[in-house]
Amino acid sequence: MNQSVTDLRQDYTLAGLQETDLDSNPFKQFEIWFKEALDSELLEPNAMTLATATPDGKPSARIVLLKGFDERGFVFYTNYESLKGKQLIVNPQAALVFFWDRLERQIRIEGKVTKVSPQESDAYFQSRPKGSQIGAWTSNQSQVIFSREVLEKKHKELESYYAETDILPRPEHWGGFRLSPETIEFWQGRPSRLHDRLVYLLQADGSWLITRLAP
């Protein structure tokens, strides 16, 4: 098994990435690449790795879904009492990674995290399918439960309780976070592992400096 893992290789040959290819605004560049990911019919192009850490630096990572972006940052939603929610509240620094294998591309984003407004969380929560709304009420995310049957029993009870309700109230423990980036790196795979890495660095005056990193 170990030998077969070491033999796994993929040479990236689709495209290159030059400084002249980039928009001067990293959010516009992200929008361009995200649209191309959408057009490539990837299963979930908005799936991203979210890395958080405890105040003493113990890391944790998982996949979450991007639910909005603009020049303020990148938004995702979760249970504030989950592991990631608690870590983000006490240590509001995080990193995001998108990997789109069909395009041989990766985007890395690092920055500060804040909660979105209650009104923004309400609006998104009430736009979700009813089943997802009930799911947010059902799950005490990251908490130990005795069995799956406990979860399913609570879910059925809530389905019955809200049977005549189309739009549920948002739980106070559930809402959005916005990561406001300080660095955004665009990575394009190239042959022989000589990949292109172009990174935007936020400057004190609010402008962005674009630099190239060695692969």
Backbone bond lengths (Angstrom), bond angles and torsions (degrees), N, CA, C in turn:
res aa  C-N    CA-C-N  psi(-1)  N-CA   C-N-CA  omega(-1)  CA-C   N-CA-C  phi
1 M - - - 1.469 - - 1.530 111.13 -
2 N 1.346 116.82 -47.30 1.455 119.14 -179.30 1.529 111.66 -60.04
3 Q 1.348 116.31 -39.15 1.452 119.93 179.56 1.520 110.61 -64.85
4 S 1.340 117.29 -40.66 1.461 119.22 -179.62 1.521 111.18 -66.79
5 V 1.332 117.62 -33.89 1.462 120.51 177.10 1.518 110.69 -65.29
6 T 1.316 117.38 -44.37 1.465 119.72 -179.35 1.517 112.15 -64.94
7 D 1.328 117.17 -24.30 1.461 120.72 -179.22 1.521 113.49 -83.80
8 L 1.326 117.51 -7.77 1.464 120.07 -179.92 1.528 109.73 -71.28
9 R 1.335 115.73 122.54 1.459 120.41 -179.96 1.521 109.46 -146.97
10 Q 1.320 115.16 144.71 1.458 120.82 174.52 1.520 108.00 -135.84
11 D 1.312 117.03 121.88 1.460 120.46 177.07 1.522 108.10 -91.31
12 Y 1.308 116.29 129.99 1.466 121.13 -176.64 1.524 109.75 -95.45
13 T 1.335 115.27 123.54 1.468 118.95 -171.53 1.527 113.96 -133.46
14 L 1.333 118.05 3.85 1.469 119.53 -171.48 1.525 113.57 -69.38
15 A 1.329 116.74 -42.78 1.464 118.51 -171.27 1.513 110.22 -161.11
16 G 1.326 114.80 169.92 1.454 122.23 170.86 1.512 108.99 -117.96
17 L 1.319 116.77 176.76 1.462 121.42 179.66 1.521 108.80 -139.89
18 Q 1.332 115.45 114.81 1.452 122.09 178.54 1.522 110.48 -108.42
19 E 1.331 115.88 157.90 1.464 120.03 178.38 1.526 111.21 -56.52
20 T 1.310 116.75 -34.53 1.461 120.29 -179.28 1.528 112.73 -71.21
21 D 1.338 116.80 -13.78 1.461 120.46 178.17 1.524 112.28 -78.86
22 L 1.334 116.59 -18.64 1.456 120.51 -170.24 1.523 112.88 -90.66
23 D 1.327 115.88 144.03 1.456 121.12 167.35 1.526 107.81 -72.99
24 S 1.309 117.78 149.09 1.466 120.40 -179.88 1.523 111.89 -69.18
25 N 1.342 116.59 -18.63 1.455 122.17 179.67 1.533 108.85 -101.11
26 P 1.346 119.64 118.21 1.461 120.15 -175.87 1.526 113.48 -65.15
27 F 1.327 117.72 -27.40 1.461 119.85 179.21 1.527 110.79 -71.41
28 K 1.329 116.39 -36.62 1.462 119.50 175.31 1.525 110.31 -68.71
29 Q 1.340 116.08 -37.76 1.467 118.72 177.38 1.527 110.56 -65.31
30 F 1.334 117.18 -40.30 1.458 120.21 176.53 1.528 110.06 -61.29
31 E 1.313 116.59 -42.23 1.466 120.22 -179.99 1.522 111.02 -60.81
32 I 1.340 117.01 -40.78 1.468 121.37 178.55 1.525 110.05 -61.67
33 W 1.327 117.01 -49.39 1.465 120.23 -178.61 1.521 111.26 -68.32
34 F 1.329 117.50 -37.17 1.459 119.47 -179.46 1.523 110.77 -65.33
35 K 1.327 117.38 -39.66 1.461 120.46 176.89 1.519 110.52 -62.56
36 E 1.324 117.43 -40.77 1.462 120.29 178.55 1.531 110.74 -65.61
37 A 1.343 116.83 -34.25 1.467 119.99 175.29 1.523 110.31 -66.32
38 L 1.331 116.92 -41.66 1.468 120.64 176.14 1.520 110.96 -60.04
39 D 1.331 115.75 -45.09 1.465 120.33 -178.37 1.525 112.23 -66.68
40 S 1.334 117.17 -21.07 1.465 121.33 179.34 1.516 112.23 -81.10
41 E 1.337 116.63 -2.88 1.468 122.82 177.00 1.525 112.34 58.14
42 L 1.333 115.46 41.37 1.453 119.98 171.69 1.522 108.83 -66.26
43 L 1.331 116.81 154.68 1.460 120.71 -176.42 1.521 111.65 -58.26
44 E 1.316 117.89 -53.28 1.463 121.96 176.82 1.521 108.80 -141.82
45 P 1.323 117.18 85.14 1.465 119.70 -177.14 1.519 113.19 -64.16
46 N 1.342 117.16 -18.36 1.459 120.14 178.95 1.525 112.66 -89.63
47 A 1.335 117.95 4.01 1.464 120.70 175.72 1.526 109.16 -72.81
48 M 1.328 115.88 133.63 1.465 120.23 -177.20 1.521 109.53 -145.39
49 T 1.311 115.66 147.31 1.456 120.35 172.77 1.516 108.50 -78.93
50 L 1.334 115.97 129.44 1.457 122.16 174.68 1.517 108.35 -110.07
51 A 1.324 117.45 119.20 1.458 122.16 177.60 1.522 109.45 -106.95
52 T 1.338 114.95 128.81 1.458 121.97 177.46 1.522 108.02 -126.86
53 A 1.335 116.11 175.98 1.463 119.32 179.05 1.516 110.15 -153.58
54 T 1.318 115.11 154.80 1.452 121.23 172.83 1.531 108.94 -73.23
55 P 1.338 118.49 167.05 1.468 119.93 178.83 1.527 113.34 -57.90
56 D 1.352 117.91 -28.36 1.459 119.61 179.10 1.521 113.08 -92.88
57 G 1.351 116.64 9.20 1.458 119.99 170.26 1.505 117.13 96.04
58 K 1.335 119.30 7.10 1.463 119.86 177.28 1.521 109.06 -74.32
59 P 1.344 118.74 119.42 1.461 121.30 -173.12 1.522 113.52 -85.19
60 S 1.321 114.72 159.68 1.461 122.70 174.79 1.516 106.75 -151.24
61 A 1.340 117.36 143.45 1.464 120.42 -178.64 1.511 109.92 -143.80
62 R 1.343 115.37 150.17 1.461 121.88 178.38 1.529 108.14 -161.09
63 I 1.340 116.14 168.40 1.457 121.14 177.38 1.529 109.08 -91.29
64 V 1.335 116.09 131.53 1.462 122.25 172.44 1.528 107.22 -130.90
65 L 1.330 116.35 174.79 1.460 120.64 -177.94 1.525 111.14 -111.76
66 L 1.314 115.62 130.28 1.457 121.45 173.19 1.520 108.67 -67.78
67 K 1.332 116.71 131.50 1.460 120.33 -178.64 1.526 113.52 -122.14
68 G 1.295 116.68 6.91 1.457 119.91 175.65 1.513 110.31 171.07
69 F 1.330 116.87 152.03 1.460 121.05 173.90 1.518 109.54 -156.20
70 D 1.304 114.61 146.96 1.462 123.69 172.90 1.522 106.07 -158.96
71 E 1.312 117.63 -165.92 1.460 118.95 -174.54 1.525 112.92 -73.12
72 R 1.324 117.31 -5.16 1.470 120.04 172.24 1.516 111.20 -82.38
73 G 1.346 118.00 -25.70 1.450 120.19 179.98 1.511 113.66 145.09
74 F 1.337 114.94 -162.64 1.459 123.41 -172.45 1.534 108.76 -116.57
75 V 1.343 116.38 128.07 1.467 121.65 -169.72 1.525 111.44 -110.39
76 F 1.324 115.28 137.04 1.457 122.11 171.32 1.528 107.77 -141.37
77 Y 1.336 115.75 163.69 1.468 120.85 -175.09 1.520 110.04 -124.35
78 T 1.335 114.79 150.46 1.462 119.66 -178.17 1.521 109.78 -165.27
79 N 1.316 114.84 178.76 1.462 122.70 171.03 1.527 107.36 -81.98
80 Y 1.325 117.14 121.87 1.459 120.02 -178.13 1.530 112.26 -64.51
81 E 1.336 117.39 -19.02 1.457 121.17 -179.43 1.533 112.49 -96.01
82 S 1.339 117.04 4.39 1.467 121.26 174.71 1.524 109.01 -73.62
83 L 1.337 116.08 172.40 1.464 119.82 178.68 1.518 111.18 -57.72
84 K 1.334 116.86 -47.85 1.466 118.97 -178.29 1.517 111.17 -66.84
85 G 1.355 116.42 -37.85 1.457 119.34 179.15 1.517 111.56 -62.20
86 K 1.325 116.92 -46.41 1.460 121.04 -179.92 1.523 111.16 -64.02
87 Q 1.340 116.52 -41.86 1.462 118.88 179.73 1.520 111.53 -64.87
88 L 1.325 117.34 -40.04 1.462 119.97 -179.23 1.526 112.04 -68.06
89 I 1.314 116.97 -30.73 1.460 120.03 179.60 1.530 110.90 -71.01
90 V 1.340 116.96 -40.66 1.470 118.84 -177.94 1.528 112.44 -88.84
91 N 1.328 117.16 -20.92 1.468 121.15 179.05 1.531 108.21 -139.59
92 P 1.326 117.39 81.87 1.473 121.24 -170.56 1.526 114.78 -78.13
93 Q 1.311 116.14 50.89 1.457 123.52 172.91 1.522 107.18 -124.82
94 A 1.328 117.26 137.50 1.464 119.16 -177.57 1.518 110.32 -152.88
95 A 1.334 114.32 170.16 1.464 121.75 176.71 1.519 108.90 -134.83
96 L 1.326 115.63 146.54 1.459 123.24 176.47 1.520 108.64 -121.77
97 V 1.337 116.33 146.09 1.465 121.08 174.29 1.516 109.00 -136.27
98 F 1.322 116.75 126.30 1.464 123.37 168.56 1.518 107.64 -104.75
99 F 1.346 116.80 136.54 1.464 120.64 172.97 1.516 108.26 -130.81
100 W 1.331 115.65 117.43 1.462 122.25 -179.44 1.527 107.63 -114.01
101 D 1.331 115.88 92.14 1.457 119.55 -172.02 1.513 112.82 -64.38
102 R 1.335 116.65 -33.63 1.461 118.86 -177.91 1.528 111.55 -64.67
103 L 1.322 116.68 -26.35 1.459 121.72 178.67 1.530 112.31 -101.20
104 E 1.337 116.68 -2.82 1.458 122.50 -176.81 1.524 111.11 56.27
105 R 1.355 114.72 46.60 1.460 120.66 -175.40 1.518 111.58 -131.70
106 Q 1.320 114.32 152.53 1.453 122.38 175.24 1.526 108.12 -142.07
107 I 1.328 116.17 144.12 1.460 121.19 173.48 1.520 107.68 -127.59
108 R 1.323 116.30 128.70 1.462 122.70 175.95 1.519 109.32 -113.71
109 I 1.343 116.31 134.48 1.458 122.09 -176.85 1.524 108.36 -133.35
110 E 1.325 117.04 131.58 1.457 121.63 178.03 1.522 109.51 -131.48
111 G 1.343 116.12 142.64 1.448 118.46 178.26 1.509 113.43 174.01
112 K 1.332 114.39 -167.59 1.456 122.27 -177.97 1.529 110.14 -90.60
113 V 1.318 115.43 149.65 1.462 121.53 -176.31 1.519 110.23 -119.83
114 T 1.334 116.04 137.31 1.455 122.63 174.09 1.529 108.27 -135.59
115 K 1.329 116.53 157.94 1.454 120.31 173.80 1.528 109.27 -71.47
116 V 1.333 116.63 143.55 1.458 119.66 171.07 1.527 107.89 -74.37
117 S 1.320 117.67 169.13 1.459 120.59 -178.79 1.531 110.48 -67.47
118 P 1.348 117.65 152.91 1.466 119.89 175.28 1.522 112.56 -55.94
119 Q 1.331 116.39 -35.70 1.460 119.74 179.97 1.525 111.20 -65.34
120 E 1.328 116.93 -39.15 1.467 120.88 178.54 1.526 110.41 -67.73
121 S 1.345 116.25 -41.00 1.463 119.77 177.19 1.524 111.10 -64.80
122 D 1.340 117.20 -41.32 1.467 120.74 178.08 1.520 110.94 -59.17
123 A 1.332 115.68 -47.14 1.462 120.35 -176.57 1.519 111.15 -62.10
124 Y 1.342 116.91 -43.40 1.459 118.18 179.69 1.522 110.96 -69.23
125 F 1.334 117.44 -44.53 1.465 120.25 -178.04 1.523 110.80 -56.59
126 Q 1.318 116.67 -42.54 1.460 120.24 -175.89 1.514 112.62 -79.46
127 S 1.342 117.23 -6.70 1.466 120.94 173.39 1.527 111.29 -89.00
128 R 1.324 117.37 -11.33 1.461 121.40 -177.32 1.532 110.31 -75.27
129 P 1.337 117.54 156.17 1.460 119.67 172.62 1.532 110.26 -57.76
130 K 1.328 115.31 149.80 1.462 119.26 -177.74 1.519 111.83 -56.65
131 G 1.321 117.62 -38.38 1.453 120.58 179.34 1.521 112.44 -60.19
132 S 1.335 116.38 -38.12 1.460 120.34 178.63 1.525 111.06 -70.69
133 Q 1.340 116.24 -35.10 1.460 119.83 176.30 1.532 110.37 -63.17
134 I 1.330 115.91 -44.71 1.469 119.91 178.43 1.526 110.28 -64.61
135 G 1.318 116.42 -37.66 1.459 119.93 178.54 1.516 112.74 -60.04
136 A 1.343 116.68 -37.56 1.462 120.22 179.30 1.530 111.34 -65.82
137 W 1.336 116.44 -34.30 1.462 121.04 176.38 1.527 111.16 -74.56
138 T 1.337 116.40 -30.41 1.466 121.00 -174.54 1.519 112.79 -73.42
139 S 1.321 116.46 -44.44 1.458 120.70 -167.43 1.522 113.02 -95.50
140 N 1.334 116.18 122.61 1.459 121.67 167.32 1.525 106.69 -86.50
141 Q 1.295 115.45 79.32 1.462 122.49 -166.93 1.521 112.67 -52.82
142 S 1.326 115.59 134.57 1.461 126.36 178.36 1.521 113.75 76.85
143 Q 1.340 117.88 -1.62 1.461 120.58 177.88 1.532 110.02 -87.07
144 V 1.311 116.88 149.02 1.464 121.81 178.38 1.534 109.28 -70.13
145 I 1.345 116.49 134.40 1.464 121.22 174.77 1.522 108.38 -125.47
146 F 1.326 116.33 152.53 1.456 121.74 -174.46 1.527 111.74 -67.86
147 S 1.334 117.35 -39.89 1.459 120.85 -178.00 1.520 109.33 -163.17
148 R 1.332 116.51 167.42 1.456 119.88 175.68 1.523 110.77 -65.35
149 E 1.319 116.45 -30.90 1.469 120.32 -179.76 1.525 110.85 -59.22
150 V 1.325 117.61 -35.24 1.469 121.32 177.05 1.523 109.87 -59.96
151 L 1.332 116.06 -44.58 1.464 121.64 -179.77 1.522 110.37 -64.70
152 E 1.318 116.90 -46.73 1.467 120.89 -177.23 1.527 111.31 -66.39
153 K 1.331 117.70 -36.15 1.464 121.01 178.07 1.532 110.37 -63.82
154 K 1.323 116.36 -44.81 1.464 119.87 178.93 1.524 110.72 -64.24
155 H 1.332 116.23 -38.35 1.465 120.56 179.89 1.524 110.73 -63.04
156 K 1.317 117.43 -44.25 1.467 121.05 179.28 1.527 110.87 -64.31
157 E 1.318 116.70 -38.37 1.469 120.18 178.93 1.528 110.57 -63.72
158 L 1.322 116.41 -40.92 1.460 120.06 179.59 1.528 111.28 -71.68
159 E 1.329 117.97 -36.48 1.467 120.58 174.98 1.521 110.36 -59.32
160 S 1.310 116.51 -41.68 1.461 120.71 178.88 1.522 110.99 -68.03
161 Y 1.325 116.29 -43.18 1.469 121.08 -177.60 1.526 111.23 -63.10
162 Y 1.337 116.32 -38.84 1.466 120.89 -177.09 1.540 112.30 -101.98
163 A 1.324 116.80 21.28 1.466 120.65 -175.93 1.522 112.64 -57.14
164 E 1.316 117.70 -35.46 1.460 121.39 -177.60 1.524 112.82 -97.49
165 T 1.321 116.47 9.02 1.468 121.42 -177.44 1.519 109.38 -113.59
166 D 1.320 116.68 124.02 1.466 120.61 -179.79 1.523 112.21 -85.54
167 I 1.324 117.41 -36.43 1.462 121.48 -178.06 1.519 108.25 -121.44
168 L 1.321 116.29 116.86 1.455 121.84 -177.43 1.529 110.65 -85.95
169 P 1.324 118.00 154.40 1.462 119.94 171.46 1.517 109.55 -70.13
170 R 1.314 116.16 150.25 1.470 119.65 179.11 1.530 109.73 -77.46
171 P 1.342 116.99 132.44 1.467 118.94 173.98 1.530 110.47 -62.47
172 E 1.314 117.33 141.99 1.463 120.46 179.68 1.525 111.67 -62.22
173 H 1.340 116.44 -26.33 1.462 119.96 -177.06 1.529 112.64 -85.76
174 W 1.306 118.14 6.13 1.468 121.28 -174.47 1.529 108.74 -124.81
175 G 1.337 116.33 136.03 1.461 118.80 178.14 1.513 112.21 176.89
176 G 1.309 115.47 -167.59 1.451 120.65 -172.34 1.515 114.80 -104.40
177 F 1.320 113.94 156.61 1.453 123.50 170.53 1.531 108.01 -122.60
178 R 1.316 115.45 148.76 1.474 120.86 174.50 1.527 108.73 -122.43
179 L 1.325 116.09 123.38 1.457 120.49 173.69 1.522 108.37 -93.10
180 S 1.333 115.43 117.84 1.467 121.56 178.10 1.528 107.83 -96.17
181 P 1.310 117.84 110.93 1.473 120.04 -168.65 1.516 114.35 -73.32
182 E 1.332 112.91 146.44 1.459 121.50 170.22 1.525 109.97 -111.09
183 T 1.340 116.18 -24.19 1.466 121.56 172.47 1.521 108.68 -139.55
184 I 1.330 116.08 141.84 1.457 122.19 173.94 1.529 107.09 -136.82
185 E 1.326 115.89 119.99 1.463 120.27 -178.89 1.525 110.65 -110.55
186 F 1.323 115.55 131.01 1.464 122.62 175.24 1.531 107.83 -106.24
187 W 1.330 114.92 123.69 1.471 122.40 -174.51 1.517 108.72 -119.44
188 Q 1.321 115.27 127.40 1.460 121.20 176.01 1.513 108.63 -120.62
189 G 1.336 116.74 124.17 1.447 120.09 -179.91 1.520 112.23 -64.02
190 R 1.345 115.64 142.43 1.465 122.04 177.78 1.524 109.33 -135.88
191 P 1.341 117.88 161.58 1.468 120.33 179.75 1.528 112.65 -60.77
192 S 1.325 115.15 153.69 1.469 123.47 174.88 1.521 112.74 60.27
193 R 1.330 116.72 26.45 1.471 122.68 179.01 1.528 113.28 63.49
194 L 1.332 118.03 16.75 1.472 121.43 176.64 1.527 108.71 -92.07
195 H 1.327 115.38 61.09 1.455 122.15 -173.43 1.531 111.68 -68.45
196 D 1.334 115.54 157.62 1.460 121.53 173.98 1.518 109.21 -92.71
197 R 1.343 116.71 128.15 1.461 122.74 178.26 1.518 108.50 -130.40
198 L 1.319 115.88 110.29 1.461 121.45 177.77 1.516 108.30 -117.95
199 V 1.328 115.39 127.96 1.462 120.11 -172.98 1.526 110.76 -123.75
200 Y 1.330 114.84 136.96 1.462 122.58 173.48 1.524 107.67 -94.50
201 L 1.339 116.55 130.61 1.461 122.52 178.18 1.524 108.77 -117.28
202 L 1.327 116.79 124.06 1.455 121.42 -179.57 1.526 109.95 -70.86
203 Q 1.334 115.87 129.24 1.457 121.87 -179.82 1.535 110.98 -97.68
204 A 1.309 115.84 164.92 1.464 121.28 -176.01 1.525 112.35 -60.07
205 D 1.332 117.26 -29.66 1.466 120.40 -179.27 1.526 113.04 -88.09
206 G 1.340 117.02 6.03 1.460 120.98 179.17 1.513 114.66 90.47
207 S 1.323 117.64 -4.59 1.465 120.71 177.10 1.525 109.43 -82.72
208 W 1.340 115.48 173.03 1.463 120.95 -178.77 1.527 109.87 -121.55
209 L 1.316 115.76 131.34 1.464 122.72 174.68 1.517 108.02 -100.31
210 I 1.331 116.80 130.07 1.470 122.03 178.97 1.524 109.12 -101.63
211 T 1.318 116.82 125.57 1.461 121.21 177.49 1.537 108.96 -130.27
212 R 1.327 115.04 159.90 1.460 121.54 176.97 1.525 109.22 -105.26
213 L 1.342 115.86 135.74 1.462 120.84 177.31 1.521 109.85 -109.64
214 A 1.333 115.41 148.86 1.457 119.79 173.34 1.518 109.33 -66.04
215 P 1.333 117.80 143.42 1.471 119.75 -178.76 1.537 112.12 -71.40
